[in-house]
């Protein structure tokens, strides 16, 4: 009886994994097919925003994709956020991010939001939703703070 139950569980999990893999592959292929069309150009280099990558993942995976945010640490100096990605209740990736509140003007009021966005982006990147140039909020802030980039350069082509 126990062997039959084990075989049933293995078969059920195997079928669920196949469905999950097929959906994930479809989502990544959809993302890769359109990669470049939604890029933001900065100094001639293409970047994908987290919101764009998340939109492609949601378009195919819908509510099968569950992102769970955990605040690991927060105080008056820094925040650390972890995002765990699940597809059909199966854990598939983790992203973690640390932001310092004094790093930029934006982080003085929105360090937690920036850390969460970065952690979501990392979790998506580990799933395959990334090109070679993923622009993290910290890198964008560095570029903006150093006045290397002006806002016109952030417009889409």
C-alpha positions in Angstrom: 0.0 0.0 0.0 2.8 2.4 0.9 4.6 1.7 -2.4 1.4 2.5 -4.4 1.0 5.8 -2.5 4.7 6.7 -3.2 4.3 5.9 -6.9 1.1 8.0 -7.0 2.9 11.0 -5.3 5.9 10.7 -7.6 3.7 10.5 -10.7 1.6 13.5 -9.5 4.6 15.6 -8.6 6.3 14.6 -11.9 3.2 15.7 -13.9 3.0 19.0 -12.0 6.7 19.6 -12.6 6.3 19.0 -16.4 3.4 21.5 -16.5 5.3 24.0 -14.5 8.4 23.6 -16.7 6.3 23.9 -19.9 4.7 27.1 -18.6 8.0 28.6 -17.4 9.7 27.8 -20.7 6.8 29.4 -22.6 7.1 32.5 -20.4 10.9 32.8 -20.9 10.5 32.2 -24.7 7.8 34.9 -24.8 10.2 37.3 -23.0 13.2 36.4 -25.2 11.1 36.8 -28.3 10.3 40.4 -27.4 13.5 41.2 -25.6 14.9 44.4 -27.0 11.6 46.0 -28.0 10.9 47.2 -24.4 14.5 48.1 -23.5 15.5 51.3 -22.0 18.7 52.7 -23.5 21.4 54.3 -21.3 24.7 55.2 -22.9 23.9 53.0 -25.8 23.4 50.0 -23.7 20.0 48.2 -23.4 18.4 47.5 -20.0 15.2 45.7 -19.0 13.2 47.2 -16.2 11.9 44.9 -13.5 8.3 45.9 -14.3 8.8 44.8 -18.0 10.2 41.4 -17.0 7.5 40.9 -14.5 4.8 41.8 -17.1 6.1 39.0 -19.4 6.2 36.5 -16.6 2.6 37.4 -15.6 1.4 37.3 -19.2 2.1 33.6 -19.5 2.2 32.4 -15.9 -0.6 34.5 -14.5 -1.6 33.6 -11.0 0.6 30.5 -11.1 3.5 32.9 -10.3 3.5 33.9 -6.7 6.1 36.3 -5.3 6.5 36.3 -1.5 8.4 39.2 0.0 10.1 39.0 3.3 11.8 41.9 5.1 15.0 40.3 6.5 16.3 43.4 8.1 15.3 47.1 8.5 16.6 49.9 10.6 17.5 53.6 10.1 20.6 52.7 8.0 19.6 49.8 5.7 17.0 47.4 4.6 17.4 43.8 3.3 14.5 42.2 1.4 14.2 38.6 0.1 11.7 37.6 -2.6 10.9 34.0 -3.1 9.2 33.0 -6.4 6.8 30.1 -6.6 5.2 28.6 -9.6 2.2 26.4 -8.8 3.3 26.3 -5.1 6.8 25.0 -6.1 9.7 27.2 -5.0 11.7 28.1 -8.1 14.0 31.0 -7.2 15.1 33.6 -4.6 16.2 37.2 -5.0 17.8 39.2 -2.2 18.6 42.9 -2.1 20.2 45.4 0.3 19.6 49.1 0.2 21.1 51.9 2.3 18.8 54.7 3.3 21.4 57.3 2.9 22.6 56.2 -0.5 20.5 58.6 -2.5 17.6 61.0 -2.1 15.2 58.4 -3.4 16.5 55.9 -0.8 15.9 58.4 2.0 12.2 57.8 1.5 11.9 54.6 -0.6 14.8 52.3 0.4 12.4 49.5 1.2 10.6 49.8 -2.2 13.9 49.9 -4.0 15.1 46.8 -2.2 11.9 44.9 -2.9 12.0 45.9 -6.6 15.7 44.8 -6.8 14.9 41.5 -5.1 12.0 40.8 -7.5 14.3 41.6 -10.4 16.9 39.2 -9.1 14.4 36.4 -8.5 13.1 36.9 -12.1 16.7 36.9 -13.4 17.4 33.6 -11.7 14.3 32.2 -13.4 15.6 33.3 -16.9 13.9 36.7 -17.3 17.1 38.7 -17.9 19.3 40.0 -20.6 23.0 40.7 -20.1 22.2 44.2 -18.9 19.8 44.2 -16.0 19.6 47.7 -14.6 19.3 47.7 -10.8 17.8 50.7 -9.0 21.2 51.3 -7.3 23.0 51.4 -10.6 20.4 53.8 -12.0 20.7 56.0 -9.0 24.5 56.1 -9.4 24.1 57.1 -13.0 21.6 59.8 -12.2 23.5 61.1 -9.1 26.7 61.4 -11.1 24.8 63.4 -13.8 26.2 61.0 -16.5 22.6 60.4 -17.6 19.9 62.9 -18.1 16.2 62.1 -18.1 15.9 62.3 -21.9 18.3 59.4 -22.1 15.9 57.2 -20.1 13.2 57.5 -22.8 12.5 54.5 -24.9 13.7 54.3 -28.5 
